[in-house]
Amino acid sequence: MRKVAKPAASARMQALHADHAEPLSRFLLRLTWGERHLAEDLLQDTMLQAWRHLDRLPTEPEAVRRWLFTVARRIAIDAARARQARPTEVGIADITQLPEGADTAEGVVAAQTVRRALPKLTPAHRAVLIELYFLGRSTDEAAARLGIPEGTVKSRAFYALRALRAAIGPTDAG
């Protein structure tokens, strides 16, 4: 048998969502490194926890906000741990873009190495590298997207690559 929400509980939940969904969404978007779909899933999980514990939620607005952000942070941490425990999912589009030949395994290892080192960079350096190398944008396009001068993009790319090399450490190649 399905439970029907009481009007007061439904109204409180709507008010919680209206008051806190946007700041929680921005917070989760930062925690997920801009992965909008993941941030939306985590926001939904956070609101579900609020719904499940609605009768135990504090009544003061600041206390509710602290509770929601704490729950959101913990859910994001759990999701990150779960993603690290699972192997990276590869879709058919990813497989078709792999280079042909003997370098395929080396390319996959190199890509995973870079992916693991990116979080060690500053957000500014990471953003420039993503724009230039992962999204294939030119320096002027990256500058426009990031809202910084083209010269800044070039210098950040230089220092970001140097920091990335340091984060990866010595390799067997060369």
C-alpha positions as CSV (number, residue, x, y, z in Angstrom):
1,M,0.0,0.0,0.0
2,R,1.3,3.4,-1.0
3,K,1.7,6.2,1.6
4,V,0.2,9.6,0.7
5,A,2.2,12.6,1.7
6,K,0.5,14.9,4.2
7,P,-0.1,18.4,2.9
8,A,2.1,20.0,5.6
9,A,5.0,17.7,4.8
10,S,4.6,18.3,1.1
11,A,4.5,22.1,1.6
12,R,7.6,22.0,3.8
13,M,9.5,19.9,1.2
14,Q,8.5,22.3,-1.6
15,A,9.7,25.2,0.5
16,L,13.0,23.4,1.3
17,H,13.5,22.7,-2.4
18,A,12.7,26.3,-3.4
19,D,15.0,27.8,-0.7
20,H,18.0,25.4,-1.0
21,A,18.0,23.6,-4.4
22,E,19.9,26.2,-6.3
23,P,22.8,26.8,-3.8
24,L,23.0,23.0,-3.2
25,S,23.2,22.4,-7.0
26,R,26.0,24.9,-7.4
27,F,27.8,23.3,-4.4
28,L,27.4,19.8,-5.8
29,L,28.5,21.0,-9.3
30,R,31.8,22.2,-7.8
31,L,32.2,18.9,-5.9
32,T,31.6,16.9,-9.1
33,W,34.0,19.0,-11.2
34,G,31.3,20.3,-13.4
35,E,29.5,17.0,-14.1
36,R,26.0,18.4,-14.3
37,H,24.2,15.0,-14.5
38,L,26.0,13.7,-11.5
39,A,25.4,16.9,-9.5
40,E,21.7,16.6,-10.3
41,D,21.6,13.0,-9.1
42,L,23.3,13.9,-5.9
43,L,20.9,16.8,-5.4
44,Q,18.0,14.4,-5.8
45,D,19.6,12.0,-3.3
46,T,20.0,14.9,-0.9
47,M,16.4,16.0,-1.2
48,L,15.3,12.3,-0.8
49,Q,17.2,12.2,2.5
50,A,15.6,15.4,3.6
51,W,12.2,13.9,2.7
52,R,13.0,10.7,4.7
53,H,14.1,12.7,7.7
54,L,11.6,15.6,7.4
55,D,10.2,15.1,10.9
56,R,13.7,15.3,12.4
57,L,15.0,18.3,10.4
58,P,15.8,21.4,12.4
59,T,13.3,24.3,12.2
60,E,15.8,27.2,12.0
61,P,16.7,28.1,8.4
62,E,20.5,28.2,9.1
63,A,20.4,24.8,10.8
64,V,18.4,23.3,7.9
65,R,20.9,24.7,5.4
66,R,23.9,23.3,7.4
67,W,22.1,19.9,7.6
68,L,21.4,19.8,3.8
69,F,25.0,20.8,2.9
70,T,26.4,18.3,5.2
71,V,24.2,15.5,3.8
72,A,25.0,16.7,0.2
73,R,28.8,16.6,0.9
74,R,28.6,13.1,2.4
75,I,26.5,11.8,-0.5
76,A,29.1,13.3,-2.9
77,I,31.9,11.7,-1.0
78,D,30.2,8.3,-1.1
79,A,29.5,8.7,-4.8
80,A,33.2,9.5,-5.5
81,R,34.3,6.5,-3.5
82,A,31.9,4.3,-5.3
83,R,33.1,5.5,-8.7
84,Q,36.7,4.9,-7.7
85,A,35.9,1.4,-6.6
86,R,34.3,0.6,-10.0
87,P,36.3,0.4,-13.2
88,T,35.7,3.2,-15.6
89,E,32.8,2.6,-17.9
90,V,33.6,2.6,-21.6
91,G,30.8,3.2,-24.1
92,I,30.8,2.2,-27.7
93,A,31.7,5.8,-28.7
94,D,34.8,5.6,-26.6
95,I,35.9,2.4,-28.2
96,T,35.4,3.6,-31.8
97,Q,37.7,6.6,-31.0
98,L,40.6,4.5,-29.9
99,P,43.6,4.5,-32.2
100,E,44.3,1.4,-34.1
101,G,47.5,-0.6,-33.7
102,A,49.8,-1.7,-30.9
103,D,49.7,1.7,-29.1
104,T,46.1,1.2,-27.9
105,A,47.1,-0.2,-24.5
106,E,49.7,2.6,-24.0
107,G,47.1,5.2,-25.0
108,V,44.6,3.9,-22.5
109,V,47.3,3.9,-19.7
110,A,48.4,7.4,-20.7
111,A,44.8,8.7,-20.6
112,Q,44.2,7.1,-17.2
113,T,47.4,8.6,-15.9
114,V,46.5,12.1,-17.0
115,R,43.0,11.7,-15.7
116,R,44.3,10.7,-12.3
117,A,46.8,13.6,-12.2
118,L,44.3,16.3,-13.3
119,P,42.7,16.7,-9.8
120,K,46.1,17.6,-8.4
121,L,46.2,20.8,-10.6
122,T,44.7,24.1,-9.5
123,P,41.2,24.7,-10.9
124,A,42.5,27.5,-13.2
125,H,45.2,25.2,-14.7
126,R,42.8,22.3,-15.0
127,A,40.2,24.4,-16.8
128,V,42.7,25.6,-19.4
129,L,44.0,22.1,-20.1
130,I,40.4,20.8,-20.5
131,E,39.5,23.6,-22.9
132,L,42.6,23.2,-25.0
133,Y,43.4,19.5,-25.0
134,F,40.2,17.7,-24.1
135,L,37.7,19.9,-25.8
136,G,40.1,20.8,-28.7
137,R,39.5,24.6,-28.5
138,S,41.9,27.1,-29.8
139,T,43.5,29.6,-27.4
140,D,41.2,32.4,-28.4
141,E,38.1,30.1,-28.0
142,A,39.3,29.0,-24.6
143,A,40.0,32.6,-23.6
144,A,36.4,33.6,-24.6
145,R,34.9,30.6,-22.8
146,L,37.0,31.2,-19.6
147,G,36.6,35.0,-19.7
148,I,40.4,35.6,-19.6
149,P,42.8,37.2,-22.1
150,E,44.4,34.9,-24.7
151,G,47.9,35.5,-23.3
152,T,46.7,34.3,-19.9
153,V,45.4,31.1,-21.5
154,K,48.8,30.5,-23.1
155,S,50.8,31.1,-19.9
156,R,48.4,29.0,-17.8
157,A,48.7,26.2,-20.4
158,F,52.5,26.4,-20.1
159,Y,52.4,26.2,-16.3
160,A,49.6,23.7,-16.2
161,L,51.5,21.3,-18.5
162,R,54.6,21.7,-16.2
163,A,52.5,21.0,-13.1
164,L,50.8,18.0,-14.9
165,R,54.3,16.6,-15.7
166,A,55.3,17.0,-12.1
167,A,52.1,15.4,-10.8
168,I,52.5,12.4,-13.1
169,G,56.1,12.0,-12.1
170,P,58.9,10.2,-14.0
171,T,57.9,7.8,-16.8
172,D,59.7,5.0,-18.5
173,A,59.4,6.7,-21.9
174,G,62.5,8.8,-23.0
